[in-house]
Amino acid sequence: MDSSMKAHIAGYNVHRVGFYSAILTSVLTVITFIAALTAIPISGANCRKDCIEYPYLEIESRFPRDYWWMFLAIGLMVVYVVLMVSIHQYAPAEKKIYSQIGLIFALMAALILIVDYFVQVTVIQASIKNGETEGITLLTQYNPHGIFIALEELGYLVMSLAFMCFAPVFGRANRLERAVRWLFIGDFGIVIVALILMVMAYGVDREDRFEVVAISVNWLVLIVGGGLLSRVFRRAMAQ
């Protein structure tokens, strides 16, 4: 087998993995989004009545319905990393410096969020059930300025930065790739502007307002971007 044939097979494998991971990312994000909307914590800035208040210990009745979506989100982060690796492999040689940086940020974002969600589904439930409530106040997702919200904000900020770094990869002169590029740039722009506005308006008392914006914008980009990227990779497979 000559080198050109090996390169063709390697490229085809990259495009195939990218195609299926893009579809799976889009579908899994939709499912996770729906699950999360049915399990919004009754606390924080968006709660209007029957809210759980500090020290957030009366939450045992919220298990497991408020936590199922986190299992889905952990799986989503794994698929997201596979898709980002595929984009890095898809990038032309002169653009790989940008995709390499983007991939590093994507790995950072995924790790932050996986740890954040895993702590919630393993530590919080067991601790409340066994009456071990010391430190729960700071860790629980019901605390709008706790560690869970802070890590989600950080994770989705880094994910937006990863999208921005991946944007230059899609510079070919066709409408499909331009759409992906501007979608990624738009994600970063919206999230950064939202953070600035939230800090200006609320300072350290922004609670979970920015987290809601950041997760919503990034998940929408994963849904739409997954669909667009599946077409990008499918077109590359056909060449």
ZIHURA-V402132 format. One record per residue. N is the residue number from 0. RES is the residue in one letter. PSI is psi in radians with two decimals (none if undefined). D_LAST is the distance of its C-alpha to the last C-alpha in whole Angstrom. Layout:
n->N res->RES psi->PSI d_last->D_LAST
n->N res->RES psi->PSI d_last->D_LAST
//
This chain:
n->0 res->M psi->2.15 d_last->20
n->1 res->D psi->2.98 d_last->19
n->2 res->S psi->-0.61 d_last->18
n->3 res->S psi->-0.67 d_last->14
n->4 res->M psi->-0.72 d_last->14
n->5 res->K psi->-0.72 d_last->15
n->6 res->A psi->-0.67 d_last->13
n->7 res->H psi->-0.76 d_last->10
n->8 res->I psi->-0.75 d_last->12
n->9 res->A psi->-0.76 d_last->13
n->10 res->G psi->-0.71 d_last->10
n->11 res->Y psi->-0.71 d_last->9
n->12 res->N psi->-0.71 d_last->13
n->13 res->V psi->-0.82 d_last->13
n->14 res->H psi->-0.62 d_last->10
n->15 res->R psi->-0.80 d_last->12
n->16 res->V psi->-0.74 d_last->16
n->17 res->G psi->-0.73 d_last->15
n->18 res->F psi->-0.89 d_last->14
n->19 res->Y psi->-0.64 d_last->17
n->20 res->S psi->-0.57 d_last->19
n->21 res->A psi->-0.79 d_last->18
n->22 res->I psi->-0.81 d_last->20
n->23 res->L psi->-0.66 d_last->22
n->24 res->T psi->-0.81 d_last->24
n->25 res->S psi->-0.85 d_last->24
n->26 res->V psi->-0.80 d_last->26
n->27 res->L psi->-0.59 d_last->28
n->28 res->T psi->-0.71 d_last->29
n->29 res->V psi->-0.83 d_last->30
n->30 res->I psi->-0.77 d_last->32
n->31 res->T psi->-0.71 d_last->33
n->32 res->F psi->-0.81 d_last->34
n->33 res->I psi->-0.78 d_last->36
n->34 res->A psi->-0.71 d_last->38
n->35 res->A psi->-0.63 d_last->39
n->36 res->L psi->-0.45 d_last->40
n->37 res->T psi->-0.02 d_last->43
n->38 res->A psi->0.68 d_last->44
n->39 res->I psi->2.18 d_last->45
n->40 res->P psi->2.39 d_last->48
n->41 res->I psi->1.20 d_last->51
n->42 res->S psi->3.02 d_last->52
n->43 res->G psi->-2.98 d_last->51
n->44 res->A psi->-0.45 d_last->51
n->45 res->N psi->0.02 d_last->49
n->46 res->C psi->2.33 d_last->52
n->47 res->R psi->-0.54 d_last->54
n->48 res->K psi->2.77 d_last->57
n->49 res->D psi->0.72 d_last->57
n->50 res->C psi->2.54 d_last->56
n->51 res->I psi->2.20 d_last->56
n->52 res->E psi->2.93 d_last->58
n->53 res->Y psi->2.37 d_last->59
n->54 res->P psi->0.38 d_last->59
n->55 res->Y psi->0.70 d_last->56
n->56 res->L psi->-0.24 d_last->58
n->57 res->E psi->0.89 d_last->58
n->58 res->I psi->0.06 d_last->54
n->59 res->E psi->-0.56 d_last->55
n->60 res->S psi->-0.24 d_last->55
n->61 res->R psi->-0.07 d_last->51
n->62 res->F psi->2.44 d_last->50
n->63 res->P psi->0.08 d_last->47
n->64 res->R psi->-0.56 d_last->46
n->65 res->D psi->0.04 d_last->45
n->66 res->Y psi->-0.22 d_last->43
n->67 res->W psi->-0.66 d_last->41
n->68 res->W psi->-0.41 d_last->38
n->69 res->M psi->-0.58 d_last->38
n->70 res->F psi->-0.75 d_last->37
n->71 res->L psi->-0.70 d_last->34
n->72 res->A psi->-0.61 d_last->34
n->73 res->I psi->-0.80 d_last->34
n->74 res->G psi->-0.66 d_last->31
n->75 res->L psi->-0.72 d_last->29
n->76 res->M psi->-0.61 d_last->30
n->77 res->V psi->-0.80 d_last->28
n->78 res->V psi->-0.66 d_last->25
n->79 res->Y psi->-0.75 d_last->25
n->80 res->V psi->-0.74 d_last->25
n->81 res->V psi->-0.72 d_last->22
n->82 res->L psi->-0.72 d_last->20
n->83 res->M psi->-0.64 d_last->21
n->84 res->V psi->-0.71 d_last->21
n->85 res->S psi->-0.70 d_last->17
n->86 res->I psi->-0.73 d_last->17
n->87 res->H psi->-0.74 d_last->19
n->88 res->Q psi->-0.51 d_last->16
n->89 res->Y psi->-0.47 d_last->13
n->90 res->A psi->2.42 d_last->16
n->91 res->P psi->2.75 d_last->15
n->92 res->A psi->-0.71 d_last->18
n->93 res->E psi->-0.20 d_last->21
n->94 res->K psi->-0.02 d_last->20
n->95 res->K psi->-0.40 d_last->21
n->96 res->I psi->-0.68 d_last->25
n->97 res->Y psi->-0.76 d_last->24
n->98 res->S psi->-0.54 d_last->22
n->99 res->Q psi->-0.76 d_last->25
n->100 res->I psi->-0.78 d_last->28
n->101 res->G psi->-0.70 d_last->26
n->102 res->L psi->-0.69 d_last->25
n->103 res->I psi->-0.79 d_last->29
n->104 res->F psi->-0.67 d_last->30
n->105 res->A psi->-0.73 d_last->28
n->106 res->L psi->-0.72 d_last->30
n->107 res->M psi->-0.81 d_last->33
n->108 res->A psi->-0.81 d_last->33
n->109 res->A psi->-0.74 d_last->32
n->110 res->L psi->-0.78 d_last->35
n->111 res->I psi->-0.83 d_last->37
n->112 res->L psi->-0.67 d_last->36
n->113 res->I psi->-0.79 d_last->36
n->114 res->V psi->-0.77 d_last->40
n->115 res->D psi->-0.85 d_last->41
n->116 res->Y psi->-0.66 d_last->40
n->117 res->F psi->-0.66 d_last->41
n->118 res->V psi->-0.73 d_last->45
n->119 res->Q psi->-0.78 d_last->45
n->120 res->V psi->-0.22 d_last->44
n->121 res->T psi->-0.67 d_last->46
n->122 res->V psi->-0.86 d_last->49
n->123 res->I psi->-0.87 d_last->50
n->124 res->Q psi->-0.82 d_last->51
n->125 res->A psi->-0.68 d_last->53
n->126 res->S psi->-0.78 d_last->55
n->127 res->I psi->-0.77 d_last->56
n->128 res->K psi->-0.62 d_last->57
n->129 res->N psi->0.15 d_last->59
n->130 res->G psi->0.35 d_last->61
n->131 res->E psi->1.44 d_last->59
n->132 res->T psi->-0.06 d_last->59
n->133 res->E psi->2.18 d_last->59
n->134 res->G psi->-0.18 d_last->56
n->135 res->I psi->-0.65 d_last->54
n->136 res->T psi->-0.72 d_last->55
n->137 res->L psi->-0.47 d_last->53
n->138 res->L psi->-0.55 d_last->50
n->139 res->T psi->2.60 d_last->50
n->140 res->Q psi->-0.30 d_last->47
n->141 res->Y psi->-0.22 d_last->50
n->142 res->N psi->1.93 d_last->51
n->143 res->P psi->-0.17 d_last->50
n->144 res->H psi->0.61 d_last->50
n->145 res->G psi->-3.02 d_last->50
n->146 res->I psi->-0.66 d_last->47
n->147 res->F psi->-0.86 d_last->45
n->148 res->I psi->-0.71 d_last->44
n->149 res->A psi->-0.75 d_last->44
n->150 res->L psi->-0.62 d_last->42
n->151 res->E psi->-0.78 d_last->40
n->152 res->E psi->-0.81 d_last->40
n->153 res->L psi->-0.79 d_last->39
n->154 res->G psi->-0.79 d_last->36
n->155 res->Y psi->-0.42 d_last->34
n->156 res->L psi->-0.79 d_last->35
n->157 res->V psi->-0.62 d_last->34
n->158 res->M psi->-0.73 d_last->31
n->159 res->S psi->-0.68 d_last->31
n->160 res->L psi->-0.66 d_last->31
n->161 res->A psi->-0.78 d_last->28
n->162 res->F psi->-0.73 d_last->26
n->163 res->M psi->-0.69 d_last->27
n->164 res->C psi->-0.56 d_last->26
n->165 res->F psi->-0.34 d_last->22
n->166 res->A psi->-0.75 d_last->22
n->167 res->P psi->-0.32 d_last->22
n->168 res->V psi->-0.58 d_last->18
n->169 res->F psi->1.29 d_last->17
n->170 res->G psi->0.11 d_last->18
n->171 res->R psi->2.67 d_last->15
n->172 res->A psi->1.14 d_last->16
n->173 res->N psi->2.70 d_last->15
n->174 res->R psi->-0.60 d_last->17
n->175 res->L psi->-0.86 d_last->16
n->176 res->E psi->-0.60 d_last->16
n->177 res->R psi->-0.65 d_last->19
n->178 res->A psi->-0.74 d_last->20
n->179 res->V psi->-0.78 d_last->20
n->180 res->R psi->-0.84 d_last->21
n->181 res->W psi->-0.48 d_last->24
n->182 res->L psi->-0.78 d_last->25
n->183 res->F psi->-0.73 d_last->25
n->184 res->I psi->-0.74 d_last->27
n->185 res->G psi->-0.68 d_last->29
n->186 res->D psi->-0.90 d_last->30
n->187 res->F psi->-0.78 d_last->31
n->188 res->G psi->-0.79 d_last->33
n->189 res->I psi->-0.77 d_last->35
n->190 res->V psi->-0.74 d_last->36
n->191 res->I psi->-0.76 d_last->37
n->192 res->V psi->-0.72 d_last->39
n->193 res->A psi->-0.74 d_last->40
n->194 res->L psi->-0.79 d_last->42
n->195 res->I psi->-0.80 d_last->44
n->196 res->L psi->-0.71 d_last->45
n->197 res->M psi->-0.74 d_last->46
n->198 res->V psi->-0.72 d_last->48
n->199 res->M psi->-0.65 d_last->50
n->200 res->A psi->-0.67 d_last->51
n->201 res->Y psi->-0.24 d_last->52
n->202 res->G psi->-2.37 d_last->52
n->203 res->V psi->-0.14 d_last->52
n->204 res->D psi->0.44 d_last->53
n->205 res->R psi->-0.22 d_last->49
n->206 res->E psi->-2.24 d_last->49
n->207 res->D psi->0.30 d_last->46
n->208 res->R psi->-0.86 d_last->45
n->209 res->F psi->-0.65 d_last->42
n->210 res->E psi->-0.73 d_last->41
n->211 res->V psi->-0.75 d_last->41
n->212 res->V psi->-0.82 d_last->39
n->213 res->A psi->-0.79 d_last->36
n->214 res->I psi->-0.67 d_last->35
n->215 res->S psi->-0.80 d_last->35
n->216 res->V psi->-0.81 d_last->33
n->217 res->N psi->-0.68 d_last->31
n->218 res->W psi->-0.66 d_last->30
n->219 res->L psi->-0.68 d_last->29
n->220 res->V psi->-0.66 d_last->27
n->221 res->L psi->-0.65 d_last->25
n->222 res->I psi->-0.96 d_last->25
n->223 res->V psi->-0.79 d_last->24
n->224 res->G psi->-0.65 d_last->21
n->225 res->G psi->-0.72 d_last->20
n->226 res->G psi->-0.78 d_last->19
n->227 res->L psi->-0.75 d_last->17
n->228 res->L psi->-0.57 d_last->16
n->229 res->S psi->-0.64 d_last->15
n->230 res->R psi->-0.66 d_last->13
n->231 res->V psi->-0.84 d_last->11
n->232 res->F psi->-0.62 d_last->10
n->233 res->R psi->-0.70 d_last->9
n->234 res->R psi->-0.67 d_last->7
n->235 res->A psi->-0.60 d_last->5
n->236 res->M psi->-0.57 d_last->6
n->237 res->A psi->-0.20 d_last->4
n->238 res->Q psi->none d_last->0
//
